[in-house]
Amino acid sequence: MGVVDRKWIPVLQRDGRYTRLLQLLERKALQQRLALRMHQLIARRRTDGDLH
């Protein structure tokens, strides 16, 4: 995702799009953290010999 120009923030806030944008960015960040955590857990299990 790109960067929001600060001059557009008041316009986006007025009609609710800024809140929606923040929610989408937060969801994307959460999904990235969860994916990273899953990769770490899988890698650890492979190192421990639990997965083939």
mmCIF entry with sequence, helices, sheets and N, C-alpha, C, O atoms, coordinates in Angstrom:
data_MODEL
# 
_entry.id   MODEL 
# 
_entity.id                         1 
_entity.type                       polymer 
_entity.pdbx_number_of_molecules   1 
# 
_entity_poly.entity_id                      1 
_entity_poly.type                           'polypeptide(L)' 
_entity_poly.nstd_linkage                   no 
_entity_poly.nstd_monomer                   no 
_entity_poly.pdbx_seq_one_letter_code       MGVVDRKWIPVLQRDGRYTRLLQLLERKALQQRLALRMHQLIARRRTDGDLH 
_entity_poly.pdbx_seq_one_letter_code_can   MGVVDRKWIPVLQRDGRYTRLLQLLERKALQQRLALRMHQLIARRRTDGDLH 
_entity_poly.pdbx_strand_id                 A 
# 
loop_
_entity_poly_seq.entity_id 
_entity_poly_seq.num 
_entity_poly_seq.mon_id 
_entity_poly_seq.hetero 
1 1  MET n 
1 2  GLY n 
1 3  VAL n 
1 4  VAL n 
1 5  ASP n 
1 6  ARG n 
1 7  LYS n 
1 8  TRP n 
1 9  ILE n 
1 10 PRO n 
1 11 VAL n 
1 12 LEU n 
1 13 GLN n 
1 14 ARG n 
1 15 ASP n 
1 16 GLY n 
1 17 ARG n 
1 18 TYR n 
1 19 THR n 
1 20 ARG n 
1 21 LEU n 
1 22 LEU n 
1 23 GLN n 
1 24 LEU n 
1 25 LEU n 
1 26 GLU n 
1 27 ARG n 
1 28 LYS n 
1 29 ALA n 
1 30 LEU n 
1 31 GLN n 
1 32 GLN n 
1 33 ARG n 
1 34 LEU n 
1 35 ALA n 
1 36 LEU n 
1 37 ARG n 
1 38 MET n 
1 39 HIS n 
1 40 GLN n 
1 41 LEU n 
1 42 ILE n 
1 43 ALA n 
1 44 ARG n 
1 45 ARG n 
1 46 ARG n 
1 47 THR n 
1 48 ASP n 
1 49 GLY n 
1 50 ASP n 
1 51 LEU n 
1 52 HIS n 
# 
_struct_asym.id          A 
_struct_asym.entity_id   1 
# 
loop_
_struct_conf.conf_type_id 
_struct_conf.id 
_struct_conf.pdbx_PDB_helix_id 
_struct_conf.beg_label_comp_id 
_struct_conf.beg_label_asym_id 
_struct_conf.beg_label_seq_id 
_struct_conf.pdbx_beg_PDB_ins_code 
_struct_conf.end_label_comp_id 
_struct_conf.end_label_asym_id 
_struct_conf.end_label_seq_id 
_struct_conf.pdbx_end_PDB_ins_code 
_struct_conf.beg_auth_comp_id 
_struct_conf.beg_auth_asym_id 
_struct_conf.beg_auth_seq_id 
_struct_conf.end_auth_comp_id 
_struct_conf.end_auth_asym_id 
_struct_conf.end_auth_seq_id 
_struct_conf.pdbx_PDB_helix_class 
_struct_conf.details 
_struct_conf.pdbx_PDB_helix_length 
HELX_P HELX_P1 AA1 ARG A 6  ? TRP A 8  ? ARG A 6  TRP A 8  5 ? 3  
HELX_P HELX_P2 AA2 ILE A 9  ? ARG A 14 ? ILE A 9  ARG A 14 1 ? 6  
HELX_P HELX_P3 AA3 ARG A 17 ? ASP A 48 ? ARG A 17 ASP A 48 1 ? 32 
# 
_struct_conf_type.id          HELX_P 
_struct_conf_type.criteria    ? 
_struct_conf_type.reference   ? 
# 
loop_
_atom_site.group_PDB 
_atom_site.id 
_atom_site.type_symbol 
_atom_site.label_atom_id 
_atom_site.label_alt_id 
_atom_site.label_comp_id 
_atom_site.label_asym_id 
_atom_site.label_entity_id 
_atom_site.label_seq_id 
_atom_site.pdbx_PDB_ins_code 
_atom_site.Cartn_x 
_atom_site.Cartn_y 
_atom_site.Cartn_z 
_atom_site.occupancy 
_atom_site.B_iso_or_equiv 
_atom_site.pdbx_formal_charge 
_atom_site.auth_seq_id 
_atom_site.auth_comp_id 
_atom_site.auth_asym_id 
_atom_site.auth_atom_id 
_atom_site.pdbx_PDB_model_num 
ATOM 1   N N  . MET A 1 1  ? 0.840   -1.180  0.000  1.00 0.00 ? 1  MET A N  1 
ATOM 2   C CA . MET A 1 1  ? 0.000   0.000   0.000  1.00 0.00 ? 1  MET A CA 1 
ATOM 3   C C  . MET A 1 1  ? 0.878   1.234   0.000  1.00 0.00 ? 1  MET A C  1 
ATOM 4   O O  . MET A 1 1  ? 2.022   1.206   0.454  1.00 0.00 ? 1  MET A O  1 
ATOM 5   N N  . GLY A 1 2  ? 0.327   2.305   -0.512 1.00 0.00 ? 2  GLY A N  1 
ATOM 6   C CA . GLY A 1 2  ? 1.081   3.540   -0.605 1.00 0.00 ? 2  GLY A CA 1 
ATOM 7   C C  . GLY A 1 2  ? 0.900   4.427   0.607  1.00 0.00 ? 2  GLY A C  1 
ATOM 8   O O  . GLY A 1 2  ? 0.364   4.019   1.637  1.00 0.00 ? 2  GLY A O  1 
ATOM 9   N N  . VAL A 1 3  ? 1.360   5.645   0.449  1.00 0.00 ? 3  VAL A N  1 
ATOM 10  C CA . VAL A 1 3  ? 1.289   6.638   1.511  1.00 0.00 ? 3  VAL A CA 1 
ATOM 11  C C  . VAL A 1 3  ? 0.152   7.598   1.200  1.00 0.00 ? 3  VAL A C  1 
ATOM 12  O O  . VAL A 1 3  ? -0.051  7.974   0.045  1.00 0.00 ? 3  VAL A O  1 
ATOM 13  N N  . VAL A 1 4  ? -0.587  7.995   2.227  1.00 0.00 ? 4  VAL A N  1 
ATOM 14  C CA . VAL A 1 4  ? -1.675  8.952   2.049  1.00 0.00 ? 4  VAL A CA 1 
ATOM 15  C C  . VAL A 1 4  ? -1.126  10.355  2.229  1.00 0.00 ? 4  VAL A C  1 
ATOM 16  O O  . VAL A 1 4  ? -0.507  10.663  3.248  1.00 0.00 ? 4  VAL A O  1 
ATOM 17  N N  . ASP A 1 5  ? -1.356  11.210  1.231  1.00 0.00 ? 5  ASP A N  1 
ATOM 18  C CA . ASP A 1 5  ? -0.940  12.607  1.316  1.00 0.00 ? 5  ASP A CA 1 
ATOM 19  C C  . ASP A 1 5  ? -1.730  13.269  2.441  1.00 0.00 ? 5  ASP A C  1 
ATOM 20  O O  . ASP A 1 5  ? -2.957  13.172  2.477  1.00 0.00 ? 5  ASP A O  1 
ATOM 21  N N  . ARG A 1 6  ? -1.038  13.938  3.358  1.00 0.00 ? 6  ARG A N  1 
ATOM 22  C CA . ARG A 1 6  ? -1.681  14.528  4.531  1.00 0.00 ? 6  ARG A CA 1 
ATOM 23  C C  . ARG A 1 6  ? -2.794  15.508  4.178  1.00 0.00 ? 6  ARG A C  1 
ATOM 24  O O  . ARG A 1 6  ? -3.732  15.676  4.956  1.00 0.00 ? 6  ARG A O  1 
ATOM 25  N N  . LYS A 1 7  ? -2.709  16.151  3.030  1.00 0.00 ? 7  LYS A N  1 
ATOM 26  C CA . LYS A 1 7  ? -3.758  17.117  2.668  1.00 0.00 ? 7  LYS A CA 1 
ATOM 27  C C  . LYS A 1 7  ? -5.100  16.434  2.408  1.00 0.00 ? 7  LYS A C  1 
ATOM 28  O O  . LYS A 1 7  ? -6.141  17.090  2.453  1.00 0.00 ? 7  LYS A O  1 
ATOM 29  N N  . TRP A 1 8  ? -5.093  15.126  2.137  1.00 0.00 ? 8  TRP A N  1 
ATOM 30  C CA . TRP A 1 8  ? -6.335  14.402  1.874  1.00 0.00 ? 8  TRP A CA 1 
ATOM 31  C C  . TRP A 1 8  ? -6.964  13.822  3.133  1.00 0.00 ? 8  TRP A C  1 
ATOM 32  O O  . TRP A 1 8  ? -8.116  13.390  3.102  1.00 0.00 ? 8  TRP A O  1 
ATOM 33  N N  . ILE A 1 9  ? -6.231  13.805  4.234  1.00 0.00 ? 9  ILE A N  1 
ATOM 34  C CA . ILE A 1 9  ? -6.744  13.170  5.455  1.00 0.00 ? 9  ILE A CA 1 
ATOM 35  C C  . ILE A 1 9  ? -8.059  13.799  5.933  1.00 0.00 ? 9  ILE A C  1 
ATOM 36  O O  . ILE A 1 9  ? -8.987  13.053  6.243  1.00 0.00 ? 9  ILE A O  1 
ATOM 37  N N  . PRO A 1 10 ? -8.190  15.140  6.010  1.00 0.00 ? 10 PRO A N  1 
ATOM 38  C CA . PRO A 1 10 ? -9.478  15.703  6.453  1.00 0.00 ? 10 PRO A CA 1 
ATOM 39  C C  . PRO A 1 10 ? -10.647 15.292  5.554  1.00 0.00 ? 10 PRO A C  1 
ATOM 40  O O  . PRO A 1 10 ? -11.744 15.026  6.047  1.00 0.00 ? 10 PRO A O  1 
ATOM 41  N N  . VAL A 1 11 ? -10.419 15.239  4.251  1.00 0.00 ? 11 VAL A N  1 
ATOM 42  C CA . VAL A 1 11 ? -11.475 14.828  3.319  1.00 0.00 ? 11 VAL A CA 1 
ATOM 43  C C  . VAL A 1 11 ? -11.854 13.375  3.573  1.00 0.00 ? 11 VAL A C  1 
ATOM 44  O O  . VAL A 1 11 ? -13.035 13.031  3.621  1.00 0.00 ? 11 VAL A O  1 
ATOM 45  N N  . LEU A 1 12 ? -10.854 12.535  3.734  1.00 0.00 ? 12 LEU A N  1 
ATOM 46  C CA . LEU A 1 12 ? -11.104 11.113  3.984  1.00 0.00 ? 12 LEU A CA 1 
ATOM 47  C C  . LEU A 1 12 ? -11.801 10.906  5.330  1.00 0.00 ? 12 LEU A C  1 
ATOM 48  O O  . LEU A 1 12 ? -12.653 10.027  5.463  1.00 0.00 ? 12 LEU A O  1 
ATOM 49  N N  . GLN A 1 13 ? -11.436 11.718  6.327  1.00 0.00 ? 13 GLN A N  1 
ATOM 50  C CA . GLN A 1 13 ? -12.054 11.591  7.646  1.00 0.00 ? 13 GLN A CA 1 
ATOM 51  C C  . GLN A 1 13 ? -13.532 11.975  7.598  1.00 0.00 ? 13 GLN A C  1 
ATOM 52  O O  . GLN A 1 13 ? -14.358 11.355  8.268  1.00 0.00 ? 13 GLN A O  1 
ATOM 53  N N  . ARG A 1 14 ? -13.859 12.981  6.819  1.00 0.00 ? 14 ARG A N  1 
ATOM 54  C CA . ARG A 1 14 ? -15.245 13.450  6.757  1.00 0.00 ? 14 ARG A CA 1 
ATOM 55  C C  . ARG A 1 14 ? -16.210 12.367  6.285  1.00 0.00 ? 14 ARG A C  1 
ATOM 56  O O  . ARG A 1 14 ? -17.322 12.265  6.803  1.00 0.00 ? 14 ARG A O  1 
ATOM 57  N N  . ASP A 1 15 ? -15.808 11.574  5.329  1.00 0.00 ? 15 ASP A N  1 
ATOM 58  C CA . ASP A 1 15 ? -16.746 10.560  4.825  1.00 0.00 ? 15 ASP A CA 1 
ATOM 59  C C  . ASP A 1 15 ? -16.413 9.140   5.301  1.00 0.00 ? 15 ASP A C  1 
ATOM 60  O O  . ASP A 1 15 ? -16.970 8.170   4.788  1.00 0.00 ? 15 ASP A O  1 
ATOM 61  N N  . GLY A 1 16 ? -15.526 9.018   6.259  1.00 0.00 ? 16 GLY A N  1 
ATOM 62  C CA . GLY A 1 16 ? -15.251 7.723   6.864  1.00 0.00 ? 16 GLY A CA 1 
ATOM 63  C C  . GLY A 1 16 ? -14.201 6.882   6.163  1.00 0.00 ? 16 GLY A C  1 
ATOM 64  O O  . GLY A 1 16 ? -13.853 5.804   6.643  1.00 0.00 ? 16 GLY A O  1 
ATOM 65  N N  . ARG A 1 17 ? -13.689 7.356   5.034  1.00 0.00 ? 17 ARG A N  1 
ATOM 66  C CA . ARG A 1 17 ? -12.711 6.534   4.310  1.00 0.00 ? 17 ARG A CA 1 
ATOM 67  C C  . ARG A 1 17 ? -11.385 6.432   5.052  1.00 0.00 ? 17 ARG A C  1 
ATOM 68  O O  . ARG A 1 17 ? -10.691 5.423   4.928  1.00 0.00 ? 17 ARG A O  1 
ATOM 69  N N  . TYR A 1 18 ? -11.020 7.450   5.818  1.00 0.00 ? 18 TYR A N  1 
ATOM 70  C CA . TYR A 1 18 ? -9.749  7.406   6.560  1.00 0.00 ? 18 TYR A CA 1 
ATOM 71  C C  . TYR A 1 18 ? -9.797  6.297   7.609  1.00 0.00 ? 18 TYR A C  1 
ATOM 72  O O  . TYR A 1 18 ? -8.841  5.539   7.769  1.00 0.00 ? 18 TYR A O  1 
ATOM 73  N N  . THR A 1 19 ? -10.925 6.214   8.321  1.00 0.00 ? 19 THR A N  1 
ATOM 74  C CA . THR A 1 19 ? -11.086 5.156   9.318  1.00 0.00 ? 19 THR A CA 1 
ATOM 75  C C  . THR A 1 19 ? -10.998 3.790   8.648  1.00 0.00 ? 19 THR A C  1 
ATOM 76  O O  . THR A 1 19 ? -10.346 2.880   9.161  1.00 0.00 ? 19 THR A O  1 
ATOM 77  N N  . ARG A 1 20 ? -11.654 3.654   7.507  1.00 0.00 ? 20 ARG A N  1 
ATOM 78  C CA . ARG A 1 20 ? -11.619 2.385   6.771  1.00 0.00 ? 20 ARG A CA 1 
ATOM 79  C C  . ARG A 1 20 ? -10.194 2.069   6.317  1.00 0.00 ? 20 ARG A C  1 
ATOM 80  O O  . ARG A 1 20 ? -9.756  0.921   6.398  1.00 0.00 ? 20 ARG A O  1 
ATOM 81  N N  . LEU A 1 21 ? -9.480  3.072   5.845  1.00 0.00 ? 21 LEU A N  1 
ATOM 82  C CA . LEU A 1 21 ? -8.098  2.884   5.414  1.00 0.00 ? 21 LEU A CA 1 
ATOM 83  C C  . LEU A 1 21 ? -7.227  2.419   6.579  1.00 0.00 ? 21 LEU A C  1 
ATOM 84  O O  . LEU A 1 21 ? -6.411  1.510   6.429  1.00 0.00 ? 21 LEU A O  1 
ATOM 85  N N  . LEU A 1 22 ? -7.407  3.050   7.741  1.00 0.00 ? 22 LEU A N  1 
ATOM 86  C CA . LEU A 1 22 ? -6.632  2.638   8.919  1.00 0.00 ? 22 LEU A CA 1 
ATOM 87  C C  . LEU A 1 22 ? -6.952  1.199   9.311  1.00 0.00 ? 22 LEU A C  1 
ATOM 88  O O  . LEU A 1 22 ? -6.058  0.434   9.674  1.00 0.00 ? 22 LEU A O  1 
ATOM 89  N N  . GLN A 1 23 ? -8.245  0.832   9.235  1.00 0.00 ? 23 GLN A N  1 
ATOM 90  C CA . GLN A 1 23 ? -8.621  -0.542  9.561  1.00 0.00 ? 23 GLN A CA 1 
ATOM 91  C C  . GLN A 1 23 ? -7.973  -1.536  8.607  1.00 0.00 ? 23 GLN A C  1 
ATOM 92  O O  . GLN A 1 23 ? -7.501  -2.591  9.032  1.00 0.00 ? 23 GLN A O  1 
ATOM 93  N N  . LEU A 1 24 ? -7.950  -1.208  7.327  1.00 0.00 ? 24 LEU A N  1 
ATOM 94  C CA . LEU A 1 24 ? -7.325  -2.096  6.342  1.00 0.00 ? 24 LEU A CA 1 
ATOM 95  C C  . LEU A 1 24 ? -5.826  -2.226  6.582  1.00 0.00 ? 24 LEU A C  1 
ATOM 96  O O  . LEU A 1 24 ? -5.266  -3.318  6.488  1.00 0.00 ? 24 LEU A O  1 
ATOM 97  N N  . LEU A 1 25 ? -5.177  -1.093  6.896  1.00 0.00 ? 25 LEU A N  1 
ATOM 98  C CA . LEU A 1 25 ? -3.736  -1.132  7.165  1.00 0.00 ? 25 LEU A CA 1 
ATOM 99  C C  . LEU A 1 25 ? -3.436  -1.944  8.418  1.00 0.00 ? 25 LEU A C  1 
ATOM 100 O O  . LEU A 1 25 ? -2.465  -2.700  8.451  1.00 0.00 ? 25 LEU A O  1 
ATOM 101 N N  . GLU A 1 26 ? -4.272  -1.789  9.458  1.00 0.00 ? 26 GLU A N  1 
ATOM 102 C CA . GLU A 1 26 ? -4.075  -2.561  10.686 1.00 0.00 ? 26 GLU A CA 1 
ATOM 103 C C  . GLU A 1 26 ? -4.275  -4.050  10.424 1.00 0.00 ? 26 GLU A C  1 
ATOM 104 O O  . GLU A 1 26 ? -3.519  -4.879  10.931 1.00 0.00 ? 26 GLU A O  1 
ATOM 105 N N  . ARG A 1 27 ? -5.299  -4.393  9.628  1.00 0.00 ? 27 ARG A N  1 
ATOM 106 C CA . ARG A 1 27 ? -5.549  -5.799  9.306  1.00 0.00 ? 27 ARG A CA 1 
ATOM 107 C C  . ARG A 1 27 ? -4.391  -6.383  8.512  1.00 0.00 ? 27 ARG A C  1 
ATOM 108 O O  . ARG A 1 27 ? -3.975  -7.515  8.756  1.00 0.00 ? 27 ARG A O  1 
ATOM 109 N N  . LYS A 1 28 ? -3.868  -5.613  7.564  1.00 0.00 ? 28 LYS A N  1 
ATOM 110 C CA . LYS A 1 28 ? -2.745  -6.096  6.762  1.00 0.00 ? 28 LYS A CA 1 
ATOM 111 C C  . LYS A 1 28 ? -1.521  -6.326  7.647  1.00 0.00 ? 28 LYS A C  1 
ATOM 112 O O  . LYS A 1 28 ? -0.829  -7.332  7.494  1.00 0.00 ? 28 LYS A O  1 
ATOM 113 N N  . ALA A 1 29 ? -1.249  -5.407  8.566  1.00 0.00 ? 29 ALA A N  1 
ATOM 114 C CA . ALA A 1 29 ? -0.110  -5.555  9.472  1.00 0.00 ? 29 ALA A CA 1 
ATOM 115 C C  . ALA A 1 29 ? -0.292  -6.785  10.361 1.00 0.00 ? 29 ALA A C  1 
ATOM 116 O O  . ALA A 1 29 ? 0.665   -7.520  10.605 1.00 0.00 ? 29 ALA A O  1 
ATOM 117 N N  . LEU A 1 30 ? -1.509  -7.010  10.843 1.00 0.00 ? 30 LEU A N  1 
ATOM 118 C CA . LEU A 1 30 ? -1.773  -8.177  11.677 1.00 0.00 ? 30 LEU A CA 1 
ATOM 119 C C  . LEU A 1 30 ? -1.561  -9.465  10.889 1.00 0.00 ? 30 LEU A C  1 
ATOM 120 O O  . LEU A 1 30 ? -0.959  -10.411 11.398 1.00 0.00 ? 30 LEU A O  1 
ATOM 121 N N  . GLN A 1 31 ? -2.050  -9.507  9.653  1.00 0.00 ? 31 GLN A N  1 
ATOM 122 C CA . GLN A 1 31 ? -1.869  -10.689 8.816  1.00 0.00 ? 31 GLN A CA 1 
ATOM 123 C C  . GLN A 1 31 ? -0.391  -10.962 8.559  1.00 0.00 ? 31 GLN A C  1 
ATOM 124 O O  . GLN A 1 31 ? 0.034   -12.117 8.542  1.00 0.00 ? 31 GLN A O  1 
ATOM 125 N N  . GLN A 1 32 ? 0.395   -9.900  8.357  1.00 0.00 ? 32 GLN A N  1 
ATOM 126 C CA . GLN A 1 32 ? 1.832   -10.080 8.122  1.00 0.00 ? 32 GLN A CA 1 
ATOM 127 C C  . GLN A 1 32 ? 2.511   -10.632 9.368  1.00 0.00 ? 32 GLN A C  1 
ATOM 128 O O  . GLN A 1 32 ? 3.375   -11.504 9.273  1.00 0.00 ? 32 GLN A O  1 
ATOM 129 N N  . ARG A 1 33 ? 2.116   -10.119 10.554 1.00 0.00 ? 33 ARG A N  1 
ATOM 130 C CA . ARG A 1 33 ? 2.708   -10.623 11.801 1.00 0.00 ? 33 ARG A CA 1 
ATOM 131 C C  . ARG A 1 33 ? 2.333   -12.089 12.022 1.00 0.00 ? 33 ARG A C  1 
ATOM 132 O O  . ARG A 1 33 ? 3.170   -12.894 12.430 1.00 0.00 ? 33 ARG A O  1 
ATOM 133 N N  . LEU A 1 34 ? 1.074   -12.430 11.749 1.00 0.00 ? 34 LEU A N  1 
ATOM 134 C CA . LEU A 1 34 ? 0.645   -13.820 11.914 1.00 0.00 ? 34 LEU A CA 1 
ATOM 135 C C  . LEU A 1 34 ? 1.370   -14.748 10.948 1.00 0.00 ? 34 LEU A C  1 
ATOM 136 O O  . LEU A 1 34 ? 1.779   -15.846 11.328 1.00 0.00 ? 34 LEU A O  1 
ATOM 137 N N  . ALA A 1 35 ? 1.531   -14.315 9.700  1.00 0.00 ? 35 ALA A N  1 
ATOM 138 C CA . ALA A 1 35 ? 2.238   -15.134 8.712  1.00 0.00 ? 35 ALA A CA 1 
ATOM 139 C C  . ALA A 1 35 ? 3.691   -15.349 9.135  1.00 0.00 ? 35 ALA A C  1 
ATOM 140 O O  . ALA A 1 35 ? 4.215   -16.456 9.020  1.00 0.00 ? 35 ALA A O  1 
ATOM 141 N N  . LEU A 1 36 ? 4.335   -14.298 9.621  1.00 0.00 ? 36 LEU A N  1 
ATOM 142 C CA . LEU A 1 36 ? 5.723   -14.411 10.081 1.00 0.00 ? 36 LEU A CA 1 
ATOM 143 C C  . LEU A 1 36 ? 5.819   -15.389 11.252 1.00 0.00 ? 36 LEU A C  1 
ATOM 144 O O  . LEU A 1 36 ? 6.724   -16.221 11.306 1.00 0.00 ? 36 LEU A O  1 
ATOM 145 N N  . ARG A 1 37 ? 4.877   -15.277 12.183 1.00 0.00 ? 37 ARG A N  1 
ATOM 146 C CA . ARG A 1 37 ? 4.880   -16.170 13.339 1.00 0.00 ? 37 ARG A CA 1 
ATOM 147 C C  . ARG A 1 37 ? 4.692   -17.627 12.910 1.00 0.00 ? 37 ARG A C  1 
ATOM 148 O O  . ARG A 1 37 ? 5.358   -18.521 13.432 1.00 0.00 ? 37 ARG A O  1 
ATOM 149 N N  . MET A 1 38 ? 3.786   -17.865 11.961 1.00 0.00 ? 38 MET A N  1 
ATOM 150 C CA . MET A 1 38 ? 3.575   -19.224 11.471 1.00 0.00 ? 38 MET A CA 1 
ATOM 151 C C  . MET A 1 38 ? 4.842   -19.772 10.825 1.00 0.00 ? 38 MET A C  1 
ATOM 152 O O  . MET A 1 38 ? 5.207   -20.925 11.055 1.00 0.00 ? 38 MET A O  1 
ATOM 153 N N  . HIS A 1 39 ? 5.508   -18.958 10.025 1.00 0.00 ? 39 HIS A N  1 
ATOM 154 C CA . HIS A 1 39 ? 6.756   -19.400 9.394  1.00 0.00 ? 39 HIS A CA 1 
ATOM 155 C C  . HIS A 1 39 ? 7.808   -19.727 10.450 1.00 0.00 ? 39 HIS A C  1 
ATOM 156 O O  . HIS A 1 39 ? 8.546   -20.703 10.313 1.00 0.00 ? 39 HIS A O  1 
ATOM 157 N N  . GLN A 1 40 ? 7.876   -18.917 11.499 1.00 0.00 ? 40 GLN A N  1 
ATOM 158 C CA . GLN A 1 40 ? 8.841   -19.173 12.564 1.00 0.00 ? 40 GLN A CA 1 
ATOM 159 C C  . GLN A 1 40 ? 8.533   -20.495 13.271 1.00 0.00 ? 40 GLN A C  1 
ATOM 160 O O  . GLN A 1 40 ? 9.437   -21.284 13.547 1.00 0.00 ? 40 GLN A O  1 
ATOM 161 N N  . LEU A 1 41 ? 7.254   -20.727 13.561 1.00 0.00 ? 41 LEU A N  1 
ATOM 162 C CA . LEU A 1 41 ? 6.875   -21.969 14.246 1.00 0.00 ? 41 LEU A CA 1 
ATOM 163 C C  . LEU A 1 41 ? 7.163   -23.192 13.387 1.00 0.00 ? 41 LEU A C  1 
ATOM 164 O O  . LEU A 1 41 ? 7.653   -24.206 13.885 1.00 0.00 ? 41 LEU A O  1 
ATOM 165 N N  . ILE A 1 42 ? 6.855   -23.095 12.090 1.00 0.00 ? 42 ILE A N  1 
ATOM 166 C CA . ILE A 1 42 ? 7.118   -24.216 11.185 1.00 0.00 ? 42 ILE A CA 1 
ATOM 167 C C  . ILE A 1 42 ? 8.617   -24.477 11.089 1.00 0.00 ? 42 ILE A C  1 
ATOM 168 O O  . ILE A 1 42 ? 9.053   -25.627 11.116 1.00 0.00 ? 42 ILE A O  1 
ATOM 169 N N  . ALA A 1 43 ? 9.397   -23.417 10.977 1.00 0.00 ? 43 ALA A N  1 
ATOM 170 C CA . ALA A 1 43 ? 10.856  -23.576 10.890 1.00 0.00 ? 43 ALA A CA 1 
ATOM 171 C C  . ALA A 1 43 ? 11.396  -24.215 12.162 1.00 0.00 ? 43 ALA A C  1 
ATOM 172 O O  . ALA A 1 43 ? 12.278  -25.072 12.094 1.00 0.00 ? 43 ALA A O  1 
ATOM 173 N N  . ARG A 1 44 ? 10.886  -23.815 13.313 1.00 0.00 ? 44 ARG A N  1 
ATOM 174 C CA . ARG A 1 44 ? 11.352  -24.385 14.579 1.00 0.00 ? 44 ARG A CA 1 
ATOM 175 C C  . ARG A 1 44 ? 10.996  -25.867 14.660 1.00 0.00 ? 44 ARG A C  1 
ATOM 176 O O  . ARG A 1 44 ? 11.807  -26.682 15.099 1.00 0.00 ? 44 ARG A O  1 
ATOM 177 N N  . ARG A 1 45 ? 9.785   -26.210 14.237 1.00 0.00 ? 45 ARG A N  1 
ATOM 178 C CA . ARG A 1 45 ? 9.374   -27.622 14.275 1.00 0.00 ? 45 ARG A CA 1 
ATOM 179 C C  . ARG A 1 45 ? 10.211  -28.453 13.316 1.00 0.00 ? 45 ARG A C  1 
ATOM 180 O O  . ARG A 1 45 ? 10.536  -29.603 13.610 1.00 0.00 ? 45 ARG A O  1 
ATOM 181 N N  . ARG A 1 46 ? 10.556  -27.883 12.186 1.00 0.00 ? 46 ARG A N  1 
ATOM 182 C CA . ARG A 1 46 ? 11.418  -28.625 11.239 1.00 0.00 ? 46 ARG A CA 1 
ATOM 183 C C  . ARG A 1 46 ? 12.797  -28.835 11.835 1.00 0.00 ? 46 ARG A C  1 
ATOM 184 O O  . ARG A 1 46 ? 13.392  -29.899 11.668 1.00 0.00 ? 46 ARG A O  1 
ATOM 185 N N  . THR A 1 47 ? 13.310  -27.826 12.530 1.00 0.00 ? 47 THR A N  1 
ATOM 186 C CA . THR A 1 47 ? 14.634  -27.943 13.146 1.00 0.00 ? 47 THR A CA 1 
ATOM 187 C C  . THR A 1 47 ? 14.614  -28.980 14.256 1.00 0.00 ? 47 THR A C  1 
ATOM 188 O O  . THR A 1 47 ? 15.581  -29.712 14.464 1.00 0.00 ? 47 THR A O  1 
ATOM 189 N N  . ASP A 1 48 ? 13.491  -29.028 14.964 1.00 0.00 ? 48 ASP A N  1 
ATOM 190 C CA . ASP A 1 48 ? 13.368  -30.004 16.065 1.00 0.00 ? 48 ASP A CA 1 
ATOM 191 C C  . ASP A 1 48 ? 13.077  -31.413 15.554 1.00 0.00 ? 48 ASP A C  1 
ATOM 192 O O  . ASP A 1 48 ? 13.089  -32.366 16.333 1.00 0.00 ? 48 ASP A O  1 
ATOM 193 N N  . GLY A 1 49 ? 12.813  -31.555 14.238 1.00 0.00 ? 49 GLY A N  1 
ATOM 194 C CA . GLY A 1 49 ? 12.565  -32.856 13.658 1.00 0.00 ? 49 GLY A CA 1 
ATOM 195 C C  . GLY A 1 49 ? 11.121  -33.292 13.717 1.00 0.00 ? 49 GLY A C  1 
ATOM 196 O O  . GLY A 1 49 ? 10.819  -34.454 13.442 1.00 0.00 ? 49 GLY A O  1 
ATOM 197 N N  . ASP A 1 50 ? 10.208  -32.382 14.072 1.00 0.00 ? 50 ASP A N  1 
ATOM 198 C CA . ASP A 1 50 ? 8.791   -32.738 14.166 1.00 0.00 ? 50 ASP A CA 1 
ATOM 199 C C  . ASP A 1 50 ? 8.126   -32.819 12.796 1.00 0.00 ? 50 ASP A C  1 
ATOM 200 O O  . ASP A 1 50 ? 7.151   -33.550 12.620 1.00 0.00 ? 50 ASP A O  1 
ATOM 201 N N  . LEU A 1 51 ? 8.639   -32.085 11.845 1.00 0.00 ? 51 LEU A N  1 
ATOM 202 C CA . LEU A 1 51 ? 8.060   -32.085 10.489 1.00 0.00 ? 51 LEU A CA 1 
ATOM 203 C C  . LEU A 1 51 ? 9.087   -32.628 9.508  1.00 0.00 ? 51 LEU A C  1 
ATOM 204 O O  . LEU A 1 51 ? 10.292  -32.482 9.714  1.00 0.00 ? 51 LEU A O  1 
ATOM 205 N N  . HIS A 1 52 ? 8.613   -33.246 8.457  1.00 0.00 ? 52 HIS A N  1 
ATOM 206 C CA . HIS A 1 52 ? 9.533   -33.792 7.437  1.00 0.00 ? 52 HIS A CA 1 
ATOM 207 C C  . HIS A 1 52 ? 9.523   -32.949 6.201  1.00 0.00 ? 52 HIS A C  1 
ATOM 208 O O  . HIS A 1 52 ? 10.232  -33.252 5.242  1.00 0.00 ? 52 HIS A O  1 
# 
